[in-house]
Amino acid sequence: MHNNNTAMLIKSALIVDDSKSARLVLQRLLARIQVNVDTVESAEAALAFLEHRQPDIIFMDHMMPGMDGLEATQMIRANPKTSAIPTIMYTSKDGEDYFRIALQKGANGVLCKPADQEAVMAVIRSLDKPAANDASKDVTTLPTAAIPLVEIDRLVQKHLRSALTEAKGEITAGIDTTASQLQQHQRHQLEVMRRQLQQQVGEVQKELDAEFESERLFNRTKTANQKLAAAVADRMVKRATDEVTSKLQVQKMAFDSALEDHRRATARMVRSTALRAAIAGASIGVLAAVLAASVIR
């Protein structure tokens, strides 16, 4: 196939990408050049698809969950059933080093994201191999009079489907773009709110730090602390006074009891002494009487 005819011979394509928006953008670009597009979301799904159908070209994403695009491209190139299908790496990676690695793994070229119509056409024209499903003739190049009515109806239906697919892709892409913009706007608003809240929290924290600074807090609570200290002192003095009074009362009661005991003991002693004196006086009187009687005789 000559490069100038490559785009005309590409009639079907398989897009392998886990990003829905990336699939829709490339599908829309390919639909503009009348390429029928199938899409899958993983390398494993692409290999299963190729077991039954063989497109004219494959656009393969690099980074996907599970098997990556370069590994899948190697497997496609190693399979005799699919080895002739051109595979283009559809990725955000670029540079000569990546291009060289992609060619070593079996890719035929690299289409960088985000793609545009010119880039798609350029990568297709760069192919130097026939597509897997080249036909000996392209019915679209025949004179109009030589095309059967059935074929004309088929072509009309094909273009209608392509137009519907493109419109659907554009609508979906527009919805995705709008949703993405809304999400970005929401993230921006949330970030603004977060910063404002963080600023307010910082200001409140500064005010609290200032309010609870040691000297200021002492000055603000000085009067209350003095009143509290005075109240505590009064309570302590009252408690000490009560304790001393109680002890004095106990001591007074003990003293009174001891004094009463002493008084009683003294009274008993006085009575005992008087009794002894009375006995002694009586004895002296008897003795005097005896003496007197003796003298009289």
C-alpha positions in Angstrom: 0.0 0.0 0.0 1.3 3.5 -0.8 1.1 6.1 1.9 -1.4 8.2 -0.1 -3.9 5.4 -0.3 -3.6 4.2 3.3 -6.4 6.3 4.7 -8.7 5.2 1.9 -8.1 1.5 2.8 -8.8 1.9 6.5 -12.4 1.0 7.0 -12.6 -0.4 10.5 -10.7 0.3 13.7 -10.5 -1.1 17.2 -9.9 1.4 20.0 -8.5 -0.1 23.2 -8.7 2.3 26.1 -10.0 2.3 29.7 -10.9 6.0 29.5 -14.4 6.6 28.1 -13.7 10.2 27.1 -10.5 9.2 25.3 -12.4 6.5 23.4 -15.2 8.9 22.4 -12.8 11.6 21.2 -10.9 9.2 18.9 -14.1 7.5 17.7 -15.4 10.9 16.7 -12.2 11.7 14.8 -12.2 8.4 12.9 -16.0 8.6 12.1 -15.2 11.8 10.2 -13.1 9.8 7.7 -15.8 7.1 7.5 -14.0 4.5 9.7 -16.3 2.1 11.5 -15.1 1.9 15.2 -15.4 -0.8 17.8 -14.2 0.0 21.4 -13.1 -2.1 24.3 -11.9 -1.1 27.8 -8.9 -3.4 28.4 -6.1 -5.3 26.6 -7.7 -8.6 27.7 -11.0 -7.6 26.0 -9.1 -6.6 22.9 -7.4 -10.0 22.6 -10.8 -11.7 23.0 -12.3 -9.4 20.3 -9.5 -10.2 17.9 -10.2 -14.0 18.2 -13.4 -13.4 16.1 -12.9 -10.1 14.3 -10.0 -8.4 12.6 -10.1 -4.6 12.2 -7.9 -2.7 9.7 -6.1 -0.9 12.5 -5.8 -0.9 16.3 -5.4 2.1 18.5 -3.9 0.8 21.8 -3.7 2.7 25.1 -0.5 2.1 27.1 -1.5 2.3 30.7 -4.5 0.2 31.6 -5.6 -2.0 34.5 -4.3 -5.5 34.1 -2.2 -6.1 31.0 -0.6 -2.9 29.5 -0.8 -1.9 25.9 2.8 -2.7 24.9 2.4 -6.3 26.2 -0.9 -6.7 24.3 0.8 -5.3 21.2 3.5 -8.0 21.5 0.9 -10.7 21.7 -1.0 -9.3 18.7 2.2 -9.2 16.7 3.1 -12.8 17.7 -0.3 -14.2 16.7 -0.3 -15.2 13.0 -4.0 -14.3 12.8 -3.4 -10.7 13.9 0.2 -10.0 13.1 -0.6 -8.0 10.0 -2.9 -5.6 11.7 -1.2 -2.2 12.2 -1.2 -1.2 15.9 -0.9 2.4 16.9 -0.1 3.3 20.5 -2.7 5.8 21.7 -1.1 7.3 24.8 -0.1 10.5 26.5 3.6 9.3 26.5 5.8 10.8 23.8 9.4 11.4 22.8 11.8 9.5 20.6 12.7 7.0 23.4 9.1 5.9 23.8 8.6 5.8 20.0 11.6 3.5 19.7 10.4 1.3 22.5 6.9 1.1 21.0 8.4 0.0 17.6 10.5 -2.6 19.4 7.4 -4.0 21.0 5.7 -4.3 17.6 3.7 -1.1 17.3 3.5 0.7 14.0 3.4 4.2 15.4 2.3 6.5 18.2 -0.7 8.8 18.4 -0.3 11.2 21.3 -3.2 12.3 23.5 -5.1 14.5 23.1 -5.4 13.7 19.4 -6.8 15.9 16.7 -7.9 15.2 13.1 -4.5 16.1 11.6 -2.6 13.8 13.9 -5.0 10.9 13.2 -4.5 11.4 9.4 -0.8 11.7 9.8 -0.4 8.5 11.8 -2.6 6.6 9.3 -0.6 7.9 6.3 2.6 6.9 8.0 1.7 3.2 7.7 3.8 1.3 5.2 1.8 -2.0 5.3 -1.5 -2.9 3.8 -4.4 -3.1 6.3 -5.5 -6.5 7.4 -8.7 -6.4 5.4 -7.7 -4.7 2.2 -10.2 -5.3 -0.6 -9.3 -5.6 -4.2 -11.6 -2.8 -5.1 -13.2 0.0 -3.2 -16.8 0.3 -4.2 -16.8 4.0 -3.3 -14.4 4.7 -6.1 -16.6 3.1 -8.9 -18.7 5.3 -11.1 -22.1 6.0 -9.6 -23.9 4.2 -12.4 -22.0 0.9 -11.7 -23.2 0.8 -8.1 -26.3 -1.4 -7.5 -29.3 0.0 -5.7 -28.7 -2.4 -2.8 -25.2 -1.1 -2.5 -26.3 2.5 -2.6 -28.8 1.8 0.1 -26.1 0.1 2.2 -23.8 3.1 1.7 -26.6 5.5 2.7 -27.3 3.4 5.8 -23.6 3.3 6.6 -23.3 7.1 6.3 -26.4 7.6 8.4 -25.0 5.3 11.1 -21.7 7.1 10.9 -23.5 10.5 11.3 -25.5 9.2 14.2 -22.5 7.7 15.8 -20.6 11.0 15.4 -23.5 13.0 16.7 -23.8 10.6 19.7 -20.1 10.8 20.3 -20.1 14.6 20.2 -23.1 14.8 22.5 -21.5 12.3 24.9 -18.1 14.0 24.7 -19.9 17.3 25.3 -21.7 15.9 28.4 -18.4 14.4 29.6 -16.7 17.8 29.0 -19.4 19.6 30.9 -19.4 17.1 33.7 -15.6 17.4 33.9 -15.9 21.2 34.0 -18.5 21.0 36.7 -16.3 18.7 38.7 -13.4 21.1 38.3 -15.6 24.0 39.3 -16.8 22.1 42.3 -13.3 21.1 43.2 -12.2 24.8 42.8 -15.1 25.9 45.0 -14.3 23.3 47.6 -10.7 24.4 47.6 -11.7 28.0 48.0 -14.0 27.1 50.9 -11.3 24.9 52.4 -8.8 27.8 52.3 -11.3 30.3 53.7 -12.2 27.9 56.5 -8.5 27.2 57.1 -7.9 31.0 57.3 -10.8 31.5 59.7 -9.6 28.6 61.9 -6.1 30.2 61.9 -7.6 33.6 62.9 -9.6 32.0 65.7 -6.6 30.1 66.8 -4.6 33.3 67.0 -7.3 34.9 69.0 -7.5 32.0 71.4 -3.7 31.9 71.7 -3.7 35.6 72.5 -6.6 35.2 75.0 -4.9 32.3 76.8 -1.4 33.9 76.8 -0.1 33.6 80.4 0.1 37.2 81.4 -3.2 38.2 79.8 -5.0 35.3 81.3 -3.5 36.1 84.7 -4.6 39.8 84.4 -8.1 38.7 83.3 -8.5 36.3 86.1 -6.6 38.2 88.8 -9.7 39.6 90.6 -11.5 36.3 90.5 -8.4 34.5 91.7 -8.1 37.0 94.6 -11.7 36.5 95.6 -11.3 32.8 95.3 -8.1 32.9 97.4 -9.8 35.1 100.0 -12.8 32.7 100.2 -10.4 29.7 100.5 -8.5 31.6 103.3 -11.7 32.4 105.2 -12.7 28.8 105.0 -9.3 27.6 106.2 -9.3 30.1 109.1 -12.9 29.2 110.1 -12.0 25.5 109.9 -8.8 26.1 112.0 -10.8 28.2 114.5 -13.5 25.5 114.8 -10.8 22.9 115.4 -9.1 25.0 118.1 -12.5 25.8 119.7 -13.4 22.1 119.7 -10.0 21.2 121.2 -10.4 23.9 123.9 -13.9 22.6 124.8 -12.5 19.1 125.1 -9.7 20.4 127.2 -12.1 22.5 129.4 -14.3 19.5 129.9 -11.3 17.4 130.9 -10.1 20.1 133.2 -13.6 20.5 134.8 -13.7 16.8 135.3 -10.3 16.7 136.9 -11.2 19.8 139.1 -14.4 18.1 140.2 -12.4 14.9 141.0 -9.9 17.0 143.0 -12.7 18.9 144.8 -14.3 15.6 145.8 -11.0 14.1 146.9 -10.3 17.3 149.0 -13.7 17.1 150.6 -13.1 13.5 151.5 -9.7 14.3 152.9 -11.2 17.2 155.0 -13.9 14.9 156.4 -11.3 12.3 157.1 -9.1 14.8 158.9 -12.0 16.2 160.9 -12.9 12.8 161.9 -9.4 11.9 163.0 -9.2 15.3 164.9 -12.5 14.5 166.7 -11.2 11.1 167.6 -8.0 12.6 168.8 -9.8 15.3 170.8 -12.0 12.7 172.5 -8.9 10.6 173.4 -7.2 13.7 174.9 -10.4 14.5 177.0 -10.5 10.9 178.4 -6.9 11.0 179.2 -7.3 14.4 181.0 -10.1 13.0 183.0 -8.1 10.0 184.1 -5.3 12.3 185.1 -7.6 14.6 187.1 -9.1 11.6 188.9 -5.7 10.4 189.8 -4.7 13.8 191.3 -7.8 14.1 193.3 -7.2 10.9 195.1 
